[in-house]
Amino acid sequence: MNDFNYISKEELHMVVCGNIKKHRMQQGLTQQELSERIGISHEYLRQLESNKGQKDFTFYTLYKISIVLNISIDDFLKP
């Protein structure tokens, strides 16, 4: 048994998706613009950011978003 305090998968999902939206808006990009740049559908990005249905995403998708937004991947993990 370890002494780590993990947050739940749902909480982590909310933090990451909220940060995607926050950083996208800080960059002045629309959902459509970001989704086109990283090669996903606008609807998929909309669902990610809204946390509806808890859409899963790959690490590679997160990586591509970080490149377009010019931020570090760990910025998505900050509450």
mmCIF file of the N, C-alpha and C atoms, coordinates in Angstrom:
data_MODEL
# 
_entry.id   MODEL 
# 
loop_
_atom_site.group_PDB 
_atom_site.id 
_atom_site.type_symbol 
_atom_site.label_atom_id 
_atom_site.label_alt_id 
_atom_site.label_comp_id 
_atom_site.label_asym_id 
_atom_site.label_entity_id 
_atom_site.label_seq_id 
_atom_site.pdbx_PDB_ins_code 
_atom_site.Cartn_x 
_atom_site.Cartn_y 
_atom_site.Cartn_z 
_atom_site.occupancy 
_atom_site.B_iso_or_equiv 
_atom_site.pdbx_formal_charge 
_atom_site.auth_seq_id 
_atom_site.auth_comp_id 
_atom_site.auth_asym_id 
_atom_site.auth_atom_id 
_atom_site.pdbx_PDB_model_num 
ATOM 1   N N  . MET A 1 1  ? 0.845   -1.176 0.000   1.00 0.00 ? 1  MET A N  1 
ATOM 2   C CA . MET A 1 1  ? 0.000   0.000  0.000   1.00 0.00 ? 1  MET A CA 1 
ATOM 3   C C  . MET A 1 1  ? 0.892   1.242  0.000   1.00 0.00 ? 1  MET A C  1 
ATOM 4   N N  . ASN A 1 2  ? 0.495   2.253  -0.755  1.00 0.00 ? 2  ASN A N  1 
ATOM 5   C CA . ASN A 1 2  ? 1.304   3.475  -0.805  1.00 0.00 ? 2  ASN A CA 1 
ATOM 6   C C  . ASN A 1 2  ? 0.586   4.623  -0.123  1.00 0.00 ? 2  ASN A C  1 
ATOM 7   N N  . ASP A 1 3  ? 1.306   5.703  0.057   1.00 0.00 ? 3  ASP A N  1 
ATOM 8   C CA . ASP A 1 3  ? 0.768   6.869  0.751   1.00 0.00 ? 3  ASP A CA 1 
ATOM 9   C C  . ASP A 1 3  ? 0.371   8.000  -0.199  1.00 0.00 ? 3  ASP A C  1 
ATOM 10  N N  . PHE A 1 4  ? 0.238   7.688  -1.470  1.00 0.00 ? 4  PHE A N  1 
ATOM 11  C CA . PHE A 1 4  ? -0.115  8.713  -2.439  1.00 0.00 ? 4  PHE A CA 1 
ATOM 12  C C  . PHE A 1 4  ? -1.604  9.025  -2.370  1.00 0.00 ? 4  PHE A C  1 
ATOM 13  N N  . ASN A 1 5  ? -1.935  10.288 -2.558  1.00 0.00 ? 5  ASN A N  1 
ATOM 14  C CA . ASN A 1 5  ? -3.330  10.702 -2.625  1.00 0.00 ? 5  ASN A CA 1 
ATOM 15  C C  . ASN A 1 5  ? -3.660  11.006 -4.082  1.00 0.00 ? 5  ASN A C  1 
ATOM 16  N N  . TYR A 1 6  ? -4.288  10.068 -4.732  1.00 0.00 ? 6  TYR A N  1 
ATOM 17  C CA . TYR A 1 6  ? -4.648  10.227 -6.126  1.00 0.00 ? 6  TYR A CA 1 
ATOM 18  C C  . TYR A 1 6  ? -6.020  10.869 -6.241  1.00 0.00 ? 6  TYR A C  1 
ATOM 19  N N  . ILE A 1 7  ? -6.183  11.693 -7.264  1.00 0.00 ? 7  ILE A N  1 
ATOM 20  C CA . ILE A 1 7  ? -7.529  12.170 -7.550  1.00 0.00 ? 7  ILE A CA 1 
ATOM 21  C C  . ILE A 1 7  ? -8.196  11.136 -8.451  1.00 0.00 ? 7  ILE A C  1 
ATOM 22  N N  . SER A 1 8  ? -9.485  11.173 -8.521  1.00 0.00 ? 8  SER A N  1 
ATOM 23  C CA . SER A 1 8  ? -10.197 10.192 -9.332  1.00 0.00 ? 8  SER A CA 1 
ATOM 24  C C  . SER A 1 8  ? -10.005 10.475 -10.819 1.00 0.00 ? 8  SER A C  1 
ATOM 25  N N  . LYS A 1 9  ? -10.275 9.482  -11.617 1.00 0.00 ? 9  LYS A N  1 
ATOM 26  C CA . LYS A 1 9  ? -10.184 9.632  -13.074 1.00 0.00 ? 9  LYS A CA 1 
ATOM 27  C C  . LYS A 1 9  ? -11.115 10.752 -13.539 1.00 0.00 ? 9  LYS A C  1 
ATOM 28  N N  . GLU A 1 10 ? -12.289 10.842 -12.934 1.00 0.00 ? 10 GLU A N  1 
ATOM 29  C CA . GLU A 1 10 ? -13.259 11.868 -13.315 1.00 0.00 ? 10 GLU A CA 1 
ATOM 30  C C  . GLU A 1 10 ? -12.742 13.268 -12.981 1.00 0.00 ? 10 GLU A C  1 
ATOM 31  N N  . GLU A 1 11 ? -12.134 13.399 -11.802 1.00 0.00 ? 11 GLU A N  1 
ATOM 32  C CA . GLU A 1 11 ? -11.578 14.704 -11.410 1.00 0.00 ? 11 GLU A CA 1 
ATOM 33  C C  . GLU A 1 11 ? -10.423 15.099 -12.317 1.00 0.00 ? 11 GLU A C  1 
ATOM 34  N N  . LEU A 1 12 ? -9.564  14.157 -12.638 1.00 0.00 ? 12 LEU A N  1 
ATOM 35  C CA . LEU A 1 12 ? -8.447  14.429 -13.532 1.00 0.00 ? 12 LEU A CA 1 
ATOM 36  C C  . LEU A 1 12 ? -8.956  14.849 -14.906 1.00 0.00 ? 12 LEU A C  1 
ATOM 37  N N  . HIS A 1 13 ? -9.967  14.164 -15.375 1.00 0.00 ? 13 HIS A N  1 
ATOM 38  C CA . HIS A 1 13 ? -10.564 14.487 -16.673 1.00 0.00 ? 13 HIS A CA 1 
ATOM 39  C C  . HIS A 1 13 ? -11.090 15.920 -16.674 1.00 0.00 ? 13 HIS A C  1 
ATOM 40  N N  . MET A 1 14 ? -11.765 16.307 -15.595 1.00 0.00 ? 14 MET A N  1 
ATOM 41  C CA . MET A 1 14 ? -12.316 17.663 -15.502 1.00 0.00 ? 14 MET A CA 1 
ATOM 42  C C  . MET A 1 14 ? -11.207 18.713 -15.499 1.00 0.00 ? 14 MET A C  1 
ATOM 43  N N  . VAL A 1 15 ? -10.124 18.441 -14.783 1.00 0.00 ? 15 VAL A N  1 
ATOM 44  C CA . VAL A 1 15 ? -9.001  19.377 -14.717 1.00 0.00 ? 15 VAL A CA 1 
ATOM 45  C C  . VAL A 1 15 ? -8.365  19.541 -16.095 1.00 0.00 ? 15 VAL A C  1 
ATOM 46  N N  . VAL A 1 16 ? -8.053  18.429 -16.745 1.00 0.00 ? 16 VAL A N  1 
ATOM 47  C CA . VAL A 1 16 ? -7.387  18.481 -18.052 1.00 0.00 ? 16 VAL A CA 1 
ATOM 48  C C  . VAL A 1 16 ? -8.273  19.173 -19.078 1.00 0.00 ? 16 VAL A C  1 
ATOM 49  N N  . CYS A 1 17 ? -9.527  18.787 -19.160 1.00 0.00 ? 17 CYS A N  1 
ATOM 50  C CA . CYS A 1 17 ? -10.428 19.366 -20.165 1.00 0.00 ? 17 CYS A CA 1 
ATOM 51  C C  . CYS A 1 17 ? -10.699 20.842 -19.889 1.00 0.00 ? 17 CYS A C  1 
ATOM 52  N N  . GLY A 1 18 ? -10.802 21.202 -18.629 1.00 0.00 ? 18 GLY A N  1 
ATOM 53  C CA . GLY A 1 18 ? -10.969 22.615 -18.288 1.00 0.00 ? 18 GLY A CA 1 
ATOM 54  C C  . GLY A 1 18 ? -9.758  23.433 -18.703 1.00 0.00 ? 18 GLY A C  1 
ATOM 55  N N  . ASN A 1 19 ? -8.571  22.854 -18.545 1.00 0.00 ? 19 ASN A N  1 
ATOM 56  C CA . ASN A 1 19 ? -7.354  23.551 -18.941 1.00 0.00 ? 19 ASN A CA 1 
ATOM 57  C C  . ASN A 1 19 ? -7.187  23.634 -20.449 1.00 0.00 ? 19 ASN A C  1 
ATOM 58  N N  . ILE A 1 20 ? -7.674  22.646 -21.172 1.00 0.00 ? 20 ILE A N  1 
ATOM 59  C CA . ILE A 1 20 ? -7.658  22.738 -22.636 1.00 0.00 ? 20 ILE A CA 1 
ATOM 60  C C  . ILE A 1 20 ? -8.446  23.972 -23.052 1.00 0.00 ? 20 ILE A C  1 
ATOM 61  N N  . LYS A 1 21 ? -9.641  24.110 -22.524 1.00 0.00 ? 21 LYS A N  1 
ATOM 62  C CA . LYS A 1 21 ? -10.496 25.251 -22.875 1.00 0.00 ? 21 LYS A CA 1 
ATOM 63  C C  . LYS A 1 21 ? -9.845  26.572 -22.448 1.00 0.00 ? 21 LYS A C  1 
ATOM 64  N N  . LYS A 1 22 ? -9.339  26.627 -21.216 1.00 0.00 ? 22 LYS A N  1 
ATOM 65  C CA . LYS A 1 22 ? -8.733  27.852 -20.701 1.00 0.00 ? 22 LYS A CA 1 
ATOM 66  C C  . LYS A 1 22 ? -7.581  28.312 -21.586 1.00 0.00 ? 22 LYS A C  1 
ATOM 67  N N  . HIS A 1 23 ? -6.683  27.403 -21.920 1.00 0.00 ? 23 HIS A N  1 
ATOM 68  C CA . HIS A 1 23 ? -5.512  27.768 -22.718 1.00 0.00 ? 23 HIS A CA 1 
ATOM 69  C C  . HIS A 1 23 ? -5.891  28.080 -24.167 1.00 0.00 ? 23 HIS A C  1 
ATOM 70  N N  . ARG A 1 24 ? -6.873  27.380 -24.690 1.00 0.00 ? 24 ARG A N  1 
ATOM 71  C CA . ARG A 1 24 ? -7.348  27.677 -26.053 1.00 0.00 ? 24 ARG A CA 1 
ATOM 72  C C  . ARG A 1 24 ? -7.884  29.098 -26.120 1.00 0.00 ? 24 ARG A C  1 
ATOM 73  N N  . MET A 1 25 ? -8.688  29.460 -25.135 1.00 0.00 ? 25 MET A N  1 
ATOM 74  C CA . MET A 1 25 ? -9.284  30.796 -25.117 1.00 0.00 ? 25 MET A CA 1 
ATOM 75  C C  . MET A 1 25 ? -8.219  31.875 -24.892 1.00 0.00 ? 25 MET A C  1 
ATOM 76  N N  . GLN A 1 26 ? -7.220  31.579 -24.063 1.00 0.00 ? 26 GLN A N  1 
ATOM 77  C CA . GLN A 1 26 ? -6.133  32.536 -23.848 1.00 0.00 ? 26 GLN A CA 1 
ATOM 78  C C  . GLN A 1 26 ? -5.358  32.799 -25.138 1.00 0.00 ? 26 GLN A C  1 
ATOM 79  N N  . GLN A 1 27 ? -5.297  31.787 -25.998 1.00 0.00 ? 27 GLN A N  1 
ATOM 80  C CA . GLN A 1 27 ? -4.604  31.930 -27.280 1.00 0.00 ? 27 GLN A CA 1 
ATOM 81  C C  . GLN A 1 27 ? -5.491  32.591 -28.337 1.00 0.00 ? 27 GLN A C  1 
ATOM 82  N N  . GLY A 1 28 ? -6.759  32.799 -28.007 1.00 0.00 ? 28 GLY A N  1 
ATOM 83  C CA . GLY A 1 28 ? -7.680  33.438 -28.937 1.00 0.00 ? 28 GLY A CA 1 
ATOM 84  C C  . GLY A 1 28 ? -8.133  32.530 -30.069 1.00 0.00 ? 28 GLY A C  1 
ATOM 85  N N  . LEU A 1 29 ? -8.120  31.218 -29.817 1.00 0.00 ? 29 LEU A N  1 
ATOM 86  C CA . LEU A 1 29 ? -8.542  30.263 -30.833 1.00 0.00 ? 29 LEU A CA 1 
ATOM 87  C C  . LEU A 1 29 ? -9.973  29.797 -30.576 1.00 0.00 ? 29 LEU A C  1 
ATOM 88  N N  . THR A 1 30 ? -10.699 29.574 -31.636 1.00 0.00 ? 30 THR A N  1 
ATOM 89  C CA . THR A 1 30 ? -12.021 28.966 -31.514 1.00 0.00 ? 30 THR A CA 1 
ATOM 90  C C  . THR A 1 30 ? -11.847 27.450 -31.427 1.00 0.00 ? 30 THR A C  1 
ATOM 91  N N  . GLN A 1 31 ? -12.894 26.778 -31.010 1.00 0.00 ? 31 GLN A N  1 
ATOM 92  C CA . GLN A 1 31 ? -12.857 25.317 -31.012 1.00 0.00 ? 31 GLN A CA 1 
ATOM 93  C C  . GLN A 1 31 ? -12.620 24.798 -32.430 1.00 0.00 ? 31 GLN A C  1 
ATOM 94  N N  . GLN A 1 32 ? -13.246 25.423 -33.398 1.00 0.00 ? 32 GLN A N  1 
ATOM 95  C CA . GLN A 1 32 ? -13.089 25.004 -34.784 1.00 0.00 ? 32 GLN A CA 1 
ATOM 96  C C  . GLN A 1 32 ? -11.632 25.123 -35.236 1.00 0.00 ? 32 GLN A C  1 
ATOM 97  N N  . GLU A 1 33 ? -10.997 26.248 -34.910 1.00 0.00 ? 33 GLU A N  1 
ATOM 98  C CA . GLU A 1 33 ? -9.602  26.456 -35.316 1.00 0.00 ? 33 GLU A CA 1 
ATOM 99  C C  . GLU A 1 33 ? -8.671  25.433 -34.676 1.00 0.00 ? 33 GLU A C  1 
ATOM 100 N N  . LEU A 1 34 ? -8.833  25.215 -33.372 1.00 0.00 ? 34 LEU A N  1 
ATOM 101 C CA . LEU A 1 34 ? -7.970  24.252 -32.692 1.00 0.00 ? 34 LEU A CA 1 
ATOM 102 C C  . LEU A 1 34 ? -8.203  22.841 -33.223 1.00 0.00 ? 34 LEU A C  1 
ATOM 103 N N  . SER A 1 35 ? -9.454  22.463 -33.384 1.00 0.00 ? 35 SER A N  1 
ATOM 104 C CA . SER A 1 35 ? -9.742  21.103 -33.852 1.00 0.00 ? 35 SER A CA 1 
ATOM 105 C C  . SER A 1 35 ? -9.167  20.866 -35.245 1.00 0.00 ? 35 SER A C  1 
ATOM 106 N N  . GLU A 1 36 ? -9.237  21.868 -36.121 1.00 0.00 ? 36 GLU A N  1 
ATOM 107 C CA . GLU A 1 36 ? -8.666  21.719 -37.465 1.00 0.00 ? 36 GLU A CA 1 
ATOM 108 C C  . GLU A 1 36 ? -7.147  21.579 -37.397 1.00 0.00 ? 36 GLU A C  1 
ATOM 109 N N  . ARG A 1 37 ? -6.512  22.326 -36.531 1.00 0.00 ? 37 ARG A N  1 
ATOM 110 C CA . ARG A 1 37 ? -5.047  22.288 -36.424 1.00 0.00 ? 37 ARG A CA 1 
ATOM 111 C C  . ARG A 1 37 ? -4.522  20.960 -35.888 1.00 0.00 ? 37 ARG A C  1 
ATOM 112 N N  . ILE A 1 38 ? -5.314  20.305 -35.041 1.00 0.00 ? 38 ILE A N  1 
ATOM 113 C CA . ILE A 1 38 ? -4.826  19.043 -34.468 1.00 0.00 ? 38 ILE A CA 1 
ATOM 114 C C  . ILE A 1 38 ? -5.458  17.819 -35.117 1.00 0.00 ? 38 ILE A C  1 
ATOM 115 N N  . GLY A 1 39 ? -6.384  18.029 -36.033 1.00 0.00 ? 39 GLY A N  1 
ATOM 116 C CA . GLY A 1 39 ? -6.938  16.909 -36.786 1.00 0.00 ? 39 GLY A CA 1 
ATOM 117 C C  . GLY A 1 39 ? -8.005  16.103 -36.077 1.00 0.00 ? 39 GLY A C  1 
ATOM 118 N N  . ILE A 1 40 ? -8.829  16.783 -35.268 1.00 0.00 ? 40 ILE A N  1 
ATOM 119 C CA . ILE A 1 40 ? -9.985  16.117 -34.671 1.00 0.00 ? 40 ILE A CA 1 
ATOM 120 C C  . ILE A 1 40 ? -11.236 16.910 -35.049 1.00 0.00 ? 40 ILE A C  1 
ATOM 121 N N  . SER A 1 41 ? -12.382 16.315 -34.855 1.00 0.00 ? 41 SER A N  1 
ATOM 122 C CA . SER A 1 41 ? -13.613 17.014 -35.208 1.00 0.00 ? 41 SER A CA 1 
ATOM 123 C C  . SER A 1 41 ? -13.939 18.097 -34.188 1.00 0.00 ? 41 SER A C  1 
ATOM 124 N N  . HIS A 1 42 ? -14.610 19.106 -34.669 1.00 0.00 ? 42 HIS A N  1 
ATOM 125 C CA . HIS A 1 42 ? -15.055 20.195 -33.789 1.00 0.00 ? 42 HIS A CA 1 
ATOM 126 C C  . HIS A 1 42 ? -15.970 19.641 -32.702 1.00 0.00 ? 42 HIS A C  1 
ATOM 127 N N  . GLU A 1 43 ? -16.840 18.732 -33.061 1.00 0.00 ? 43 GLU A N  1 
ATOM 128 C CA . GLU A 1 43 ? -17.775 18.141 -32.102 1.00 0.00 ? 43 GLU A CA 1 
ATOM 129 C C  . GLU A 1 43 ? -17.030 17.397 -30.988 1.00 0.00 ? 43 GLU A C  1 
ATOM 130 N N  . TYR A 1 44 ? -15.992 16.670 -31.349 1.00 0.00 ? 44 TYR A N  1 
ATOM 131 C CA . TYR A 1 44 ? -15.197 15.941 -30.357 1.00 0.00 ? 44 TYR A CA 1 
ATOM 132 C C  . TYR A 1 44 ? -14.562 16.914 -29.365 1.00 0.00 ? 44 TYR A C  1 
ATOM 133 N N  . LEU A 1 45 ? -13.968 18.001 -29.867 1.00 0.00 ? 45 LEU A N  1 
ATOM 134 C CA . LEU A 1 45 ? -13.352 18.999 -28.991 1.00 0.00 ? 45 LEU A CA 1 
ATOM 135 C C  . LEU A 1 45 ? -14.411 19.675 -28.125 1.00 0.00 ? 45 LEU A C  1 
ATOM 136 N N  . ARG A 1 46 ? -15.559 19.965 -28.694 1.00 0.00 ? 46 ARG A N  1 
ATOM 137 C CA . ARG A 1 46 ? -16.636 20.583 -27.921 1.00 0.00 ? 46 ARG A CA 1 
ATOM 138 C C  . ARG A 1 46 ? -17.047 19.687 -26.759 1.00 0.00 ? 46 ARG A C  1 
ATOM 139 N N  . GLN A 1 47 ? -17.168 18.400 -27.026 1.00 0.00 ? 47 GLN A N  1 
ATOM 140 C CA . GLN A 1 47 ? -17.542 17.456 -25.970 1.00 0.00 ? 47 GLN A CA 1 
ATOM 141 C C  . GLN A 1 47 ? -16.451 17.327 -24.911 1.00 0.00 ? 47 GLN A C  1 
ATOM 142 N N  . LEU A 1 48 ? -15.186 17.356 -25.347 1.00 0.00 ? 48 LEU A N  1 
ATOM 143 C CA . LEU A 1 48 ? -14.088 17.314 -24.383 1.00 0.00 ? 48 LEU A CA 1 
ATOM 144 C C  . LEU A 1 48 ? -14.164 18.501 -23.439 1.00 0.00 ? 48 LEU A C  1 
ATOM 145 N N  . GLU A 1 49 ? -14.265 19.685 -24.003 1.00 0.00 ? 49 GLU A N  1 
ATOM 146 C CA . GLU A 1 49 ? -14.259 20.893 -23.192 1.00 0.00 ? 49 GLU A CA 1 
ATOM 147 C C  . GLU A 1 49 ? -15.483 21.025 -22.300 1.00 0.00 ? 49 GLU A C  1 
ATOM 148 N N  . SER A 1 50 ? -16.588 20.486 -22.720 1.00 0.00 ? 50 SER A N  1 
ATOM 149 C CA . SER A 1 50 ? -17.810 20.610 -21.929 1.00 0.00 ? 50 SER A CA 1 
ATOM 150 C C  . SER A 1 50 ? -17.920 19.516 -20.869 1.00 0.00 ? 50 SER A C  1 
ATOM 151 N N  . ASN A 1 51 ? -17.039 18.508 -20.961 1.00 0.00 ? 51 ASN A N  1 
ATOM 152 C CA . ASN A 1 51 ? -17.055 17.373 -20.033 1.00 0.00 ? 51 ASN A CA 1 
ATOM 153 C C  . ASN A 1 51 ? -18.327 16.553 -20.135 1.00 0.00 ? 51 ASN A C  1 
ATOM 154 N N  . LYS A 1 52 ? -19.049 16.687 -21.211 1.00 0.00 ? 52 LYS A N  1 
ATOM 155 C CA . LYS A 1 52 ? -20.263 15.889 -21.386 1.00 0.00 ? 52 LYS A CA 1 
ATOM 156 C C  . LYS A 1 52 ? -19.871 14.529 -21.942 1.00 0.00 ? 52 LYS A C  1 
ATOM 157 N N  . GLY A 1 53 ? -20.266 13.499 -21.242 1.00 0.00 ? 53 GLY A N  1 
ATOM 158 C CA . GLY A 1 53 ? -19.978 12.145 -21.692 1.00 0.00 ? 53 GLY A CA 1 
ATOM 159 C C  . GLY A 1 53 ? -18.567 11.686 -21.367 1.00 0.00 ? 53 GLY A C  1 
ATOM 160 N N  . GLN A 1 54 ? -17.781 12.539 -20.725 1.00 0.00 ? 54 GLN A N  1 
ATOM 161 C CA . GLN A 1 54 ? -16.409 12.191 -20.346 1.00 0.00 ? 54 GLN A CA 1 
ATOM 162 C C  . GLN A 1 54 ? -15.675 11.512 -21.501 1.00 0.00 ? 54 GLN A C  1 
ATOM 163 N N  . LYS A 1 55 ? -15.585 12.203 -22.615 1.00 0.00 ? 55 LYS A N  1 
ATOM 164 C CA . LYS A 1 55 ? -14.866 11.688 -23.773 1.00 0.00 ? 55 LYS A CA 1 
ATOM 165 C C  . LYS A 1 55 ? -13.421 11.391 -23.394 1.00 0.00 ? 55 LYS A C  1 
ATOM 166 N N  . ASP A 1 56 ? -12.941 10.240 -23.772 1.00 0.00 ? 56 ASP A N  1 
ATOM 167 C CA . ASP A 1 56 ? -11.541 9.914  -23.549 1.00 0.00 ? 56 ASP A CA 1 
ATOM 168 C C  . ASP A 1 56 ? -10.706 10.524 -24.663 1.00 0.00 ? 56 ASP A C  1 
ATOM 169 N N  . PHE A 1 57 ? -9.459  10.766 -24.365 1.00 0.00 ? 57 PHE A N  1 
ATOM 170 C CA . PHE A 1 57 ? -8.546  11.302 -25.361 1.00 0.00 ? 57 PHE A CA 1 
ATOM 171 C C  . PHE A 1 57 ? -7.211  10.603 -25.197 1.00 0.00 ? 57 PHE A C  1 
ATOM 172 N N  . THR A 1 58 ? -6.433  10.589 -26.257 1.00 0.00 ? 58 THR A N  1 
ATOM 173 C CA . THR A 1 58 ? -5.137  9.941  -26.198 1.00 0.00 ? 58 THR A CA 1 
ATOM 174 C C  . THR A 1 58 ? -4.074  10.924 -25.748 1.00 0.00 ? 58 THR A C  1 
ATOM 175 N N  . PHE A 1 59 ? -2.974  10.383 -25.302 1.00 0.00 ? 59 PHE A N  1 
ATOM 176 C CA . PHE A 1 59 ? -1.842  11.216 -24.934 1.00 0.00 ? 59 PHE A CA 1 
ATOM 177 C C  . PHE A 1 59 ? -1.354  11.968 -26.167 1.00 0.00 ? 59 PHE A C  1 
ATOM 178 N N  . TYR A 1 60 ? -1.425  11.321 -27.322 1.00 0.00 ? 60 TYR A N  1 
ATOM 179 C CA . TYR A 1 60 ? -0.985  11.963 -28.564 1.00 0.00 ? 60 TYR A CA 1 
ATOM 180 C C  . TYR A 1 60 ? -1.854  13.182 -28.882 1.00 0.00 ? 60 TYR A C  1 
ATOM 181 N N  . THR A 1 61 ? -3.153  13.101 -28.658 1.00 0.00 ? 61 THR A N  1 
ATOM 182 C CA . THR A 1 61 ? -4.037  14.251 -28.865 1.00 0.00 ? 61 THR A CA 1 
ATOM 183 C C  . THR A 1 61 ? -3.653  15.378 -27.918 1.00 0.00 ? 61 THR A C  1 
ATOM 184 N N  . LEU A 1 62 ? -3.406  15.053 -26.666 1.00 0.00 ? 62 LEU A N  1 
ATOM 185 C CA . LEU A 1 62 ? -2.984  16.060 -25.696 1.00 0.00 ? 62 LEU A CA 1 
ATOM 186 C C  . LEU A 1 62 ? -1.655  16.689 -26.118 1.00 0.00 ? 62 LEU A C  1 
ATOM 187 N N  . TYR A 1 63 ? -0.757  15.872 -26.622 1.00 0.00 ? 63 TYR A N  1 
ATOM 188 C CA . TYR A 1 63 ? 0.534   16.356 -27.118 1.00 0.00 ? 63 TYR A CA 1 
ATOM 189 C C  . TYR A 1 63 ? 0.333   17.353 -28.257 1.00 0.00 ? 63 TYR A C  1 
ATOM 190 N N  . LYS A 1 64 ? -0.523  17.008 -29.222 1.00 0.00 ? 64 LYS A N  1 
ATOM 191 C CA . LYS A 1 64 ? -0.771  17.904 -30.360 1.00 0.00 ? 64 LYS A CA 1 
ATOM 192 C C  . LYS A 1 64 ? -1.396  19.223 -29.900 1.00 0.00 ? 64 LYS A C  1 
ATOM 193 N N  . ILE A 1 65 ? -2.306  19.157 -28.948 1.00 0.00 ? 65 ILE A N  1 
ATOM 194 C CA . ILE A 1 65 ? -2.912  20.381 -28.414 1.00 0.00 ? 65 ILE A CA 1 
ATOM 195 C C  . ILE A 1 65 ? -1.837  21.245 -27.756 1.00 0.00 ? 65 ILE A C  1 
ATOM 196 N N  . SER A 1 66 ? -0.943  20.621 -27.002 1.00 0.00 ? 66 SER A N  1 
ATOM 197 C CA . SER A 1 66 ? 0.110   21.384 -26.325 1.00 0.00 ? 66 SER A CA 1 
ATOM 198 C C  . SER A 1 66 ? 1.031   22.063 -27.327 1.00 0.00 ? 66 SER A C  1 
ATOM 199 N N  . ILE A 1 67 ? 1.308   21.426 -28.442 1.00 0.00 ? 67 ILE A N  1 
ATOM 200 C CA . ILE A 1 67 ? 2.158   22.024 -29.484 1.00 0.00 ? 67 ILE A CA 1 
ATOM 201 C C  . ILE A 1 67 ? 1.467   23.245 -30.084 1.00 0.00 ? 67 ILE A C  1 
ATOM 202 N N  . VAL A 1 68 ? 0.202   23.101 -30.455 1.00 0.00 ? 68 VAL A N  1 
ATOM 203 C CA . VAL A 1 68 ? -0.538  24.215 -31.064 1.00 0.00 ? 68 VAL A CA 1 
ATOM 204 C C  . VAL A 1 68 ? -0.675  25.381 -30.096 1.00 0.00 ? 68 VAL A C  1 
ATOM 205 N N  . LEU A 1 69 ? -0.928  25.083 -28.830 1.00 0.00 ? 69 LEU A N  1 
ATOM 206 C CA . LEU A 1 69 ? -1.114  26.139 -27.834 1.00 0.00 ? 69 LEU A CA 1 
ATOM 207 C C  . LEU A 1 69 ? 0.211   26.632 -27.251 1.00 0.00 ? 69 LEU A C  1 
ATOM 208 N N  . ASN A 1 70 ? 1.303   25.972 -27.629 1.00 0.00 ? 70 ASN A N  1 
ATOM 209 C CA . ASN A 1 70 ? 2.643   26.353 -27.185 1.00 0.00 ? 70 ASN A CA 1 
ATOM 210 C C  . ASN A 1 70 ? 2.761   26.339 -25.654 1.00 0.00 ? 70 ASN A C  1 
ATOM 211 N N  . ILE A 1 71 ? 2.268   25.249 -25.063 1.00 0.00 ? 71 ILE A N  1 
ATOM 212 C CA . ILE A 1 71 ? 2.366   25.066 -23.618 1.00 0.00 ? 71 ILE A CA 1 
ATOM 213 C C  . ILE A 1 71 ? 2.900   23.666 -23.328 1.00 0.00 ? 71 ILE A C  1 
ATOM 214 N N  . SER A 1 72 ? 3.331   23.460 -22.109 1.00 0.00 ? 72 SER A N  1 
ATOM 215 C CA . SER A 1 72 ? 3.811   22.166 -21.681 1.00 0.00 ? 72 SER A CA 1 
ATOM 216 C C  . SER A 1 72 ? 2.626   21.268 -21.330 1.00 0.00 ? 72 SER A C  1 
ATOM 217 N N  . ILE A 1 73 ? 2.785   19.985 -21.537 1.00 0.00 ? 73 ILE A N  1 
ATOM 218 C CA . ILE A 1 73 ? 1.714   19.046 -21.199 1.00 0.00 ? 73 ILE A CA 1 
ATOM 219 C C  . ILE A 1 73 ? 1.359   19.129 -19.712 1.00 0.00 ? 73 ILE A C  1 
ATOM 220 N N  . ASP A 1 74 ? 2.333   19.396 -18.866 1.00 0.00 ? 74 ASP A N  1 
ATOM 221 C CA . ASP A 1 74 ? 2.012   19.461 -17.435 1.00 0.00 ? 74 ASP A CA 1 
ATOM 222 C C  . ASP A 1 74 ? 1.115   20.644 -17.088 1.00 0.00 ? 74 ASP A C  1 
ATOM 223 N N  . ASP A 1 75 ? 1.016   21.643 -17.981 1.00 0.00 ? 75 ASP A N  1 
ATOM 224 C CA . ASP A 1 75 ? 0.083   22.745 -17.748 1.00 0.00 ? 75 ASP A CA 1 
ATOM 225 C C  . ASP A 1 75 ? -1.373  22.267 -17.753 1.00 0.00 ? 75 ASP A C  1 
ATOM 226 N N  . PHE A 1 76 ? -1.637  21.170 -18.422 1.00 0.00 ? 76 PHE A N  1 
ATOM 227 C CA . PHE A 1 76 ? -2.995  20.619 -18.441 1.00 0.00 ? 76 PHE A CA 1 
ATOM 228 C C  . PHE A 1 76 ? -3.365  19.966 -17.119 1.00 0.00 ? 76 PHE A C  1 
ATOM 229 N N  . LEU A 1 77 ? -2.370  19.618 -16.311 1.00 0.00 ? 77 LEU A N  1 
ATOM 230 C CA . LEU A 1 77 ? -2.610  18.890 -15.069 1.00 0.00 ? 77 LEU A CA 1 
ATOM 231 C C  . LEU A 1 77 ? -2.751  19.788 -13.848 1.00 0.00 ? 77 LEU A C  1 
ATOM 232 N N  . LYS A 1 78 ? -2.550  21.080 -14.031 1.00 0.00 ? 78 LYS A N  1 
ATOM 233 C CA . LYS A 1 78 ? -2.601  21.996 -12.901 1.00 0.00 ? 78 LYS A CA 1 
ATOM 234 C C  . LYS A 1 78 ? -4.042  22.370 -12.562 1.00 0.00 ? 78 LYS A C  1 
ATOM 235 N N  . PRO A 1 79 ? -4.439  22.126 -11.304 1.00 0.00 ? 79 PRO A N  1 
ATOM 236 C CA . PRO A 1 79 ? -5.824  22.453 -10.915 1.00 0.00 ? 79 PRO A CA 1 
ATOM 237 C C  . PRO A 1 79 ? -6.099  23.951 -10.921 1.00 0.00 ? 79 PRO A C  1 
# 
